[in-house]
Amino acid sequence: MKSLEVSALNFEDVFRLLIGQFEKYNIRVALIGGMAMHTAGHSRATQDIDFLVAKDDVAKLKKLMASFGYDVLHESEDVLNFAGRLKELGQVDFLIAHRKYTQIILQKAAQQKVLDGQFQIKVVRVEDQIGLKVQSSSNDPKRYHQDLADIEALMTANQKTLDWEVLREYFGLFDRVKELEDIRKKIQDAH
């Protein structure tokens, strides 16, 4: 499965540029977002690369990204968004792991091959990808429909191996357990 490019971002070049440097400078990251979903059997167009990064590594990350020609677009305690000065560098976004759940998600991420096996990087577990989508769709209603479609696709592609109790916990954090049950029933009825 090839990931779809819909921007000038050159995914291979950006991965080649960043992955080795993350390791060299001991910047703890894991792939999330559209590229991570691709590793879990669900592909959709994406225009950026998303990572989860350890809070303690943010200062090192900012220096590294600046050295490669990235400018900070937005920074908060939760996120750090960079845009490359060259269009080929595209946008690279980081969710900062500073809360209990995101710290655990980062710790549980496992090495996987991405971009047709060209690169190896830690990727968050499917359950955690879904958990992050539940959080984002709960916090930003504009993301609800896309995130829900992603959640359903990830659940469908991985239904036999998912830890449904972990998913119940994530949905429960946002009082959405009934929604999880409805999605699971819909997937079971379709198969």
C-alpha positions as CSV (number, residue, x, y, z in Angstrom):
1,M,0.0,0.0,0.0
2,K,1.4,3.4,-1.0
3,S,0.4,6.4,1.0
4,L,-1.2,9.2,-1.0
5,E,0.6,12.5,-1.4
6,V,-1.6,15.6,-1.9
7,S,0.9,18.3,-1.2
8,A,4.4,19.2,-2.2
9,L,5.7,17.5,0.9
10,N,8.2,14.8,0.0
11,F,7.6,12.2,2.7
12,E,10.6,10.1,1.9
13,D,13.0,13.0,2.0
14,V,11.6,14.3,5.3
15,F,11.8,10.8,6.9
16,R,15.3,10.5,5.6
17,L,16.2,13.9,7.1
18,L,14.6,13.4,10.5
19,I,14.5,9.7,11.6
20,G,18.3,9.3,12.0
21,Q,18.5,12.6,13.8
22,F,15.8,11.7,16.3
23,E,17.9,8.6,17.2
24,K,21.2,10.5,17.2
25,Y,19.9,13.2,19.6
26,N,17.8,10.7,21.6
27,I,14.5,12.5,20.8
28,R,11.8,10.1,21.8
29,V,9.1,10.1,19.1
30,A,6.4,7.9,17.7
31,L,4.5,8.2,14.5
32,I,0.8,9.1,14.8
33,G,-1.8,10.5,12.4
34,G,-2.3,9.5,8.7
35,M,1.0,7.8,8.3
36,A,0.5,5.7,11.4
37,M,-3.0,4.7,10.2
38,H,-1.4,3.4,7.0
39,T,0.7,0.9,9.1
40,A,-2.6,-0.3,10.7
41,G,-4.3,-1.1,7.4
42,H,-6.1,2.2,6.7
43,S,-4.8,4.5,4.1
44,R,-6.1,8.0,3.4
45,A,-4.6,11.1,1.9
46,T,-2.5,13.2,4.3
47,Q,-0.7,16.5,3.9
48,D,1.7,16.4,6.8
49,I,3.6,14.1,9.1
50,D,2.5,13.7,12.8
51,F,4.5,12.5,15.7
52,L,4.1,12.1,19.4
53,V,7.2,13.5,21.3
54,A,8.3,13.3,24.9
55,K,7.9,16.6,26.7
56,D,11.4,16.5,28.0
57,D,12.7,16.4,24.4
58,V,10.9,19.4,23.1
59,A,13.9,21.8,23.4
60,K,16.2,19.4,21.5
61,L,13.4,18.9,18.9
62,K,13.0,22.7,18.3
63,K,16.8,23.1,17.8
64,L,16.9,20.2,15.4
65,M,13.9,21.3,13.4
66,A,15.3,24.9,13.1
67,S,18.6,23.5,11.9
68,F,16.8,21.8,9.0
69,G,14.9,24.9,7.9
70,Y,11.6,24.5,9.8
71,D,9.8,27.4,11.5
72,V,7.4,27.1,14.4
73,L,3.9,27.8,13.2
74,H,2.2,27.2,16.6
75,E,3.3,26.1,20.0
76,S,1.3,25.3,23.1
77,E,1.7,22.8,26.0
78,D,0.0,20.2,23.8
79,V,1.3,20.7,20.3
80,L,4.2,22.0,18.3
81,N,3.6,22.6,14.6
82,F,6.5,23.3,12.1
83,A,6.5,24.4,8.5
84,G,9.5,24.0,6.3
85,R,10.9,27.0,4.5
86,L,11.1,24.9,1.4
87,K,7.8,23.4,0.2
88,E,9.3,19.9,0.0
89,L,9.8,20.0,3.8
90,G,6.1,20.5,4.3
91,Q,4.4,20.6,7.7
92,V,5.5,18.4,10.5
93,D,3.3,18.3,13.7
94,F,4.1,17.1,17.1
95,L,1.7,16.2,19.9
96,I,3.6,16.7,23.2
97,A,3.4,13.7,25.6
98,H,3.0,15.5,28.9
99,R,-0.1,13.8,30.3
100,K,-0.3,10.3,31.8
101,Y,-2.1,8.7,28.8
102,T,0.2,10.2,26.1
103,Q,3.3,9.3,28.1
104,I,2.1,5.7,28.3
105,I,1.2,5.7,24.5
106,L,4.7,6.8,23.7
107,Q,6.3,4.1,25.9
108,K,4.2,1.4,24.3
109,A,4.9,2.4,20.7
110,A,6.8,-0.2,18.7
111,Q,9.2,-0.2,15.8
112,Q,7.5,-0.7,12.4
113,K,8.5,-0.3,8.8
114,V,7.0,2.7,7.0
115,L,6.9,3.9,3.4
116,D,7.1,0.5,1.8
117,G,9.8,-0.6,4.2
118,Q,12.2,2.2,3.5
119,F,12.3,3.4,7.1
120,Q,11.8,2.0,10.6
121,I,10.4,4.1,13.4
122,K,8.2,3.7,16.4
123,V,4.5,3.8,15.7
124,V,1.8,4.0,18.3
125,R,-0.5,0.9,18.7
126,V,-3.8,0.8,16.9
127,E,-5.8,1.2,20.1
128,D,-3.8,4.3,20.9
129,Q,-4.3,5.7,17.5
130,I,-8.0,5.3,18.0
131,G,-7.7,6.8,21.5
132,L,-6.0,9.9,20.1
133,K,-8.8,10.2,17.5
134,V,-11.4,10.0,20.2
135,Q,-9.7,12.8,22.1
136,S,-9.2,15.0,19.1
137,S,-12.8,14.5,17.9
138,S,-14.1,15.3,21.5
139,N,-12.0,18.4,21.8
140,D,-12.5,19.8,18.3
141,P,-16.0,19.3,16.8
142,K,-14.8,20.2,13.3
143,R,-12.7,17.1,13.3
144,Y,-15.5,14.8,14.5
145,H,-16.6,13.3,11.1
146,Q,-13.1,12.7,9.7
147,D,-11.9,11.2,13.0
148,L,-15.0,9.0,13.3
149,A,-14.4,7.7,9.8
150,D,-10.8,7.0,10.7
151,I,-11.9,5.3,14.0
152,E,-14.4,3.0,12.2
153,A,-11.8,2.2,9.4
154,L,-9.1,1.3,12.0
155,M,-11.6,-0.8,14.0
156,T,-12.8,-2.6,10.9
157,A,-9.3,-3.4,9.7
158,N,-8.1,-4.6,13.1
159,Q,-11.3,-5.9,14.8
160,K,-9.9,-9.4,15.5
161,T,-6.8,-8.1,17.3
162,L,-8.0,-5.0,19.1
163,D,-8.0,-4.8,22.9
164,W,-11.6,-3.6,23.3
165,E,-11.1,-2.9,27.0
166,V,-8.5,-0.3,26.2
167,L,-10.9,1.2,23.7
168,R,-13.6,1.2,26.3
169,E,-11.4,3.1,28.6
170,Y,-10.5,5.7,26.0
171,F,-14.1,6.2,24.9
172,G,-15.1,6.3,28.6
173,L,-12.8,9.3,29.3
174,F,-15.1,11.3,27.1
175,D,-18.4,9.7,28.0
176,R,-18.7,8.0,24.6
177,V,-18.9,4.3,25.6
178,K,-22.3,4.0,23.9
179,E,-20.8,5.3,20.7
180,L,-18.1,2.6,20.9
181,E,-20.7,-0.1,21.4
182,D,-22.7,1.2,18.4
183,I,-19.6,1.3,16.2
184,R,-18.6,-2.2,17.3
185,K,-22.1,-3.6,16.6
186,K,-22.1,-1.9,13.1
187,I,-18.7,-3.5,12.3
188,Q,-19.9,-7.0,13.5
189,D,-23.2,-6.7,11.6
190,A,-21.3,-5.9,8.4
191,H,-19.2,-9.1,8.7
